Amino acid sequence: WGADAPTYERGLGLVEKSVAPWDQDSITLAVQATCRALTRAPFVNPADIGKASVGSESPPYAVKPSATIVAEVIGATPHIWLSGVEFACKAGTQTMIDAIMYVLGQGVSNCMPWALGIGSDTSQGAPSDALEFSAASGAASFIMGRTNIAARLLWACSYDSDTPDFWRREHRHYPEHGGAFTGEPSYFRHTLGASEAMMEEAGMKPSDFDFAVFHQPNAKFPKRAGKVLGFTPEQMETGLKVSKIGNTYSGASPIGLAGVLDIAKPGQKIFMCSYGSGSGSDAFIWETTDELTKAQSYDVSTTDEIIDENVQYVTYGEYLRHRGMIVMGS
């Protein structure tokens, strides 16, 4: 809306973004992702899911949990621990850690064998703001457990500080950001901090990994972070595919991980690092197992297929109307 789109294409590597239509929100996206996850894991009875967390910075209700709706739809209620997580774009990886901690816990009341970690968001960029070019819509859902493991968590590390690069006050329609401040002292400080600390603790180096996935606010930042750390473009290629559809917030690095798991082979190692404004990063080391091949064999659309197939483009006016940015008069 009066902005220079080619400038953003050249500077941020963005060409298009995913947009939720009028009848979709972060809850319906979370439900769809979770149903696909359950299809990949037919041995999981939803009644045996003991915890589910939904991470989002764009919930449709200011006061009403998203997790209760997701759990009700899949048949996991009523005996389940439910929670909502807010930590900007790393809310999704925070739910994954919460789910892992649950299944590893001992002596917890109602300790079931499975837990869900979900990241889901819709776009929130203000018209003509830089975020409008990158803020997108998407969700990822992961089932955590002790058995039938397709990818085993080997190591995790978090790096956090009070760095206010992105925020939205009460009653404000759109978030604000610190411009270039969101890069150097925010994204890169935390992404590199978490990544370097984890590899040092785990005694590993970039060449030990087959794939690398970073948070993708645009296509430029993760490439630079990976290069500084010593990852090759080939290691990052698959995980970067999701940057084509824009920054899916809480789902960005989890969707990148899902894309990698679609094509990875047993015995491969995956590096992953999220970033959330405010600020913090969660870093993970995953190792795939023989169970991954079985999960890949089920009739579920891959991440690439979801991104590339049945694409429908909308005009800018339709986009504004879908997102409620234009109030229709009576």
C-alpha positions as CSV (number, residue, x, y, z in Angstrom):
1,W,0.0,0.0,0.0
2,G,2.3,2.7,-1.3
3,A,5.4,0.7,-0.5
4,D,8.1,-0.5,-2.8
5,A,7.6,-4.3,-3.1
6,P,10.8,-4.9,-5.2
7,T,12.9,-3.3,-2.4
8,Y,11.6,-5.9,0.0
9,E,12.1,-8.7,-2.5
10,R,15.7,-7.8,-3.0
11,G,16.5,-7.0,0.6
12,L,14.5,-9.7,2.4
13,G,14.2,-12.4,-0.3
14,L,10.4,-12.4,-0.1
15,V,8.2,-12.9,-3.1
16,E,4.9,-14.1,-1.6
17,K,3.3,-15.1,1.7
18,S,0.6,-17.4,3.0
19,V,-2.6,-15.7,4.1
20,A,-5.4,-17.2,6.2
21,P,-8.8,-16.8,4.5
22,W,-11.8,-15.3,6.4
23,D,-12.8,-18.6,8.0
24,Q,-9.3,-19.6,9.2
25,D,-7.5,-18.5,12.4
26,S,-4.6,-19.8,14.5
27,I,-6.9,-22.4,16.1
28,T,-8.2,-24.0,12.9
29,L,-4.6,-24.0,11.5
30,A,-3.5,-25.8,14.7
31,V,-6.3,-28.3,14.4
32,Q,-5.4,-29.2,10.8
33,A,-1.7,-29.6,11.6
34,T,-2.5,-31.8,14.6
35,C,-4.9,-34.0,12.6
36,R,-2.1,-34.5,10.1
37,A,0.3,-35.4,12.9
38,L,-2.1,-38.0,14.2
39,T,-2.4,-39.5,10.8
40,R,1.4,-40.0,10.7
41,A,1.1,-41.7,14.1
42,P,-1.9,-44.0,14.0
43,F,-0.6,-45.8,17.1
44,V,-1.5,-42.7,19.2
45,N,-4.9,-42.8,20.8
46,P,-5.9,-39.1,21.4
47,A,-7.3,-40.2,24.8
48,D,-3.7,-41.1,25.8
49,I,-2.4,-37.6,25.1
50,G,-1.8,-36.2,28.6
51,K,-0.7,-32.7,27.7
52,A,-1.2,-30.2,24.8
53,S,0.2,-26.7,24.5
54,V,-0.6,-24.2,21.8
55,G,2.0,-21.4,21.2
56,S,0.7,-18.3,19.4
57,E,0.9,-14.6,19.3
58,S,-2.3,-14.2,17.3
59,P,-5.0,-16.2,19.2
60,P,-8.5,-15.3,18.0
61,Y,-9.7,-14.9,21.6
62,A,-8.2,-12.5,24.2
63,V,-9.8,-14.5,27.0
64,K,-10.4,-18.1,26.0
65,P,-7.8,-20.9,25.5
66,S,-7.0,-22.3,22.1
67,A,-5.8,-25.6,23.4
68,T,-9.2,-26.6,24.8
69,I,-10.7,-26.4,21.3
70,V,-7.9,-28.3,19.7
71,A,-8.0,-31.1,22.3
72,E,-11.8,-31.3,22.0
73,V,-11.7,-31.7,18.3
74,I,-9.2,-34.5,18.3
75,G,-11.0,-36.3,21.2
76,A,-8.3,-35.8,23.9
77,T,-10.5,-34.3,26.6
78,P,-11.3,-34.3,29.4
79,H,-8.3,-35.8,31.2
80,I,-5.5,-33.7,29.8
81,W,-3.2,-30.9,30.9
82,L,-3.7,-27.9,28.6
83,S,-1.9,-24.6,28.3
84,G,-1.3,-21.6,26.0
85,V,2.2,-20.2,25.5
86,E,3.3,-16.7,24.5
87,F,6.8,-15.9,23.6
88,A,6.5,-14.2,20.2
89,C,8.0,-16.4,17.4
90,K,9.5,-19.0,19.7
91,A,6.2,-19.9,21.4
92,G,6.1,-23.0,19.1
93,T,9.4,-24.4,20.2
94,Q,8.5,-23.6,23.8
95,T,5.5,-25.9,23.5
96,M,7.7,-28.6,22.1
97,I,10.0,-28.4,25.1
98,D,6.9,-28.4,27.4
99,A,5.7,-31.6,25.7
100,I,9.1,-33.3,26.0
101,M,9.3,-32.4,29.7
102,Y,5.9,-33.8,30.3
103,V,6.6,-37.2,28.7
104,L,10.0,-37.4,30.5
105,G,8.4,-36.5,33.9
106,Q,7.9,-39.1,36.6
107,G,5.2,-39.3,39.3
108,V,3.0,-36.7,37.6
109,S,-0.7,-37.2,38.1
110,N,-2.4,-38.3,35.0
111,C,0.9,-39.0,33.3
112,M,-0.1,-40.3,29.8
113,P,2.4,-41.5,27.2
114,W,2.0,-38.7,24.7
115,A,2.0,-34.9,24.6
116,L,1.4,-32.3,21.9
117,G,3.5,-29.2,21.1
118,I,1.9,-26.8,18.6
119,G,2.9,-23.5,17.0
120,S,0.3,-21.6,15.1
121,D,-0.1,-18.0,13.9
122,T,-1.8,-15.7,11.4
123,S,-0.4,-12.5,9.9
124,Q,-0.5,-9.3,11.9
125,G,1.4,-6.8,9.9
126,A,0.0,-3.3,9.7
127,P,-0.8,-1.9,6.1
128,S,2.4,-0.5,4.5
129,D,4.6,-1.7,7.3
130,A,7.6,-3.9,6.6
131,L,5.9,-6.7,8.5
132,E,3.1,-6.8,6.0
133,F,5.6,-8.3,3.5
134,S,6.8,-11.0,5.8
135,A,4.1,-11.8,8.5
136,A,2.3,-14.9,7.2
137,S,0.0,-17.7,8.4
138,G,0.9,-21.4,9.2
139,A,1.0,-24.1,11.9
140,A,3.0,-27.1,12.9
141,S,2.2,-29.8,15.4
142,F,4.5,-32.4,17.0
143,I,3.6,-35.5,19.0
144,M,6.2,-36.3,21.7
145,G,6.6,-39.6,23.4
146,R,9.0,-42.3,24.7
147,T,8.2,-45.0,22.1
148,N,7.8,-45.1,18.3
149,I,10.3,-42.2,18.0
150,A,10.9,-40.8,14.5
151,A,13.4,-38.2,15.7
152,R,15.1,-38.3,19.1
153,L,16.1,-35.2,21.0
154,L,19.8,-35.4,21.8
155,W,20.3,-31.9,23.2
156,A,18.6,-28.6,23.8
157,C,19.6,-25.1,24.9
158,S,17.9,-21.7,25.4
159,Y,19.3,-18.2,25.3
160,D,17.1,-15.4,26.6
161,S,17.2,-11.7,27.6
162,D,15.0,-8.7,27.9
163,T,15.6,-7.2,24.5
164,P,12.4,-5.4,23.3
165,D,12.6,-5.5,19.5
166,F,8.9,-6.3,18.9
167,W,5.8,-5.7,20.9
168,R,2.0,-5.0,20.9
169,R,0.4,-3.1,23.7
170,E,-3.2,-3.8,24.9
171,H,-5.9,-2.5,22.6
172,R,-3.5,-2.0,19.7
173,H,-4.4,-3.7,16.5
174,Y,-0.9,-4.2,15.2
175,P,2.5,-5.0,16.7
176,E,5.4,-2.5,16.5
177,H,9.0,-3.2,16.0
178,G,12.4,-1.6,16.3
179,G,13.3,-1.6,12.6
180,A,17.0,-2.6,12.1
181,F,17.2,-3.2,15.9
182,T,15.4,-6.5,15.3
183,G,18.4,-7.8,13.6
184,E,21.8,-7.2,15.1
185,P,21.2,-7.0,18.9
186,S,18.1,-9.2,18.7
187,Y,17.8,-12.0,16.2
188,F,21.5,-12.6,15.7
189,R,22.6,-12.2,19.3
190,H,20.1,-14.8,20.5
191,T,20.3,-17.2,17.6
192,L,24.1,-17.3,17.6
193,G,24.1,-17.4,21.4
194,A,21.9,-20.4,21.7
195,S,23.5,-22.2,18.8
196,E,27.1,-21.7,19.9
197,A,26.3,-22.6,23.5
198,M,24.5,-25.8,22.5
199,M,27.2,-27.1,20.1
200,E,29.8,-26.4,22.8
201,E,27.8,-28.2,25.4
202,A,27.1,-31.2,23.1
203,G,30.7,-31.2,21.7
204,M,29.5,-30.9,18.1
205,K,30.3,-28.7,15.2
206,P,28.3,-27.6,12.1
207,S,29.8,-30.3,9.9
208,D,28.3,-33.0,12.2
209,F,24.8,-32.1,11.0
210,D,23.0,-33.2,7.8
211,F,20.4,-30.4,8.0
212,A,20.1,-27.0,9.7
213,V,16.9,-25.1,10.4
214,F,16.6,-21.5,11.7
215,H,13.8,-19.1,12.5
216,Q,12.8,-17.3,9.3
217,P,11.5,-13.8,9.7
218,N,12.7,-13.4,6.1
219,A,15.1,-15.3,3.8
220,K,18.1,-13.1,4.6
221,F,18.5,-13.5,8.4
222,P,18.8,-17.3,8.6
223,K,21.2,-17.5,5.7
224,R,23.5,-15.0,7.4
225,A,23.2,-16.7,10.8
226,G,24.0,-20.1,9.3
227,K,27.0,-18.7,7.4
228,V,28.4,-17.1,10.6
229,L,28.1,-20.4,12.5
230,G,29.7,-22.4,9.7
231,F,26.7,-24.2,8.1
232,T,26.7,-24.7,4.3
233,P,23.9,-23.6,2.0
234,E,23.2,-27.2,1.2
235,Q,22.6,-28.0,4.9
236,M,20.1,-25.1,5.1
237,E,18.3,-25.5,1.8
238,T,15.4,-27.7,2.9
239,G,14.7,-25.9,6.1
240,L,14.7,-22.6,4.3
241,K,11.9,-23.6,2.0
242,V,9.2,-22.3,4.4
243,S,10.7,-18.8,4.0
244,K,9.1,-18.7,0.6
245,I,5.7,-18.3,2.3
246,G,6.8,-15.6,4.7
247,N,7.3,-15.6,8.5
248,T,4.8,-17.9,10.1
249,Y,5.8,-16.7,13.5
250,S,5.4,-19.5,16.1
251,G,5.3,-22.1,13.2
252,A,8.4,-20.8,11.3
253,S,11.2,-23.1,12.6
254,P,8.8,-26.0,13.4
255,I,7.5,-25.9,9.9
256,G,11.1,-25.9,8.6
257,L,11.7,-29.0,10.8
258,A,8.6,-30.7,9.4
259,G,9.9,-30.1,5.9
260,V,13.3,-31.6,6.8
261,L,11.6,-34.7,8.4
262,D,9.7,-35.2,5.1
263,I,12.9,-36.1,3.3
264,A,15.4,-37.1,6.0
265,K,16.8,-40.6,6.3
266,P,17.3,-42.6,9.4
267,G,20.5,-41.9,11.4
268,Q,20.8,-38.2,10.3
269,K,21.3,-35.3,12.6
270,I,19.2,-32.1,12.4
271,F,20.2,-28.8,13.9
272,M,17.4,-26.4,14.8
273,C,17.2,-22.9,16.3
274,S,14.1,-20.7,16.8
275,Y,13.9,-17.0,17.7
276,G,11.3,-15.1,19.5
277,S,11.2,-11.3,20.0
278,G,11.4,-10.0,23.5
279,S,13.9,-12.0,23.2
280,G,15.0,-15.6,23.2
281,S,16.1,-18.6,21.1
282,D,15.7,-22.3,21.6
283,A,18.2,-24.6,20.0
284,F,17.8,-28.4,19.4
285,I,19.7,-31.4,18.1
286,W,17.5,-34.1,16.7
287,E,18.6,-37.5,15.4
288,T,16.3,-39.5,13.1
289,T,15.6,-43.2,13.6
290,D,14.2,-46.1,11.6
291,E,10.7,-45.1,12.7
292,L,10.9,-42.0,10.5
293,T,10.6,-44.1,7.3
294,K,7.3,-45.5,8.6
295,A,6.0,-42.0,9.5
296,Q,6.9,-40.8,5.9
297,S,4.9,-43.7,4.4
298,Y,1.5,-42.6,5.5
299,D,-0.8,-40.8,3.1
300,V,-0.3,-37.2,4.4
301,S,0.7,-34.2,2.4
302,T,4.3,-33.2,2.8
303,T,5.3,-29.7,3.7
304,D,6.4,-28.9,0.2
305,E,3.1,-30.2,-1.2
306,I,1.1,-28.0,1.2
307,I,3.2,-25.0,0.2
308,D,3.2,-25.5,-3.6
309,E,0.0,-27.3,-4.5
310,N,-3.5,-25.7,-5.1
311,V,-2.1,-22.2,-4.6
312,Q,-4.7,-19.5,-4.9
313,Y,-3.7,-15.9,-5.1
314,V,-5.8,-13.0,-3.8
315,T,-5.8,-9.3,-4.5
316,Y,-4.5,-6.9,-2.0
317,G,-8.1,-5.7,-1.3
318,E,-9.2,-9.3,-0.7
319,Y,-6.3,-9.8,1.7
320,L,-7.2,-6.7,3.7
321,R,-10.8,-7.8,3.9
322,H,-9.9,-11.4,4.9
323,R,-7.7,-10.1,7.7
324,G,-10.4,-7.6,8.9
325,M,-8.3,-4.5,8.0
326,I,-11.2,-3.0,6.1
327,V,-14.5,-2.6,8.1
328,M,-17.5,-3.1,5.8
329,G,-20.3,-0.7,6.4
330,S,-24.0,-1.5,6.6
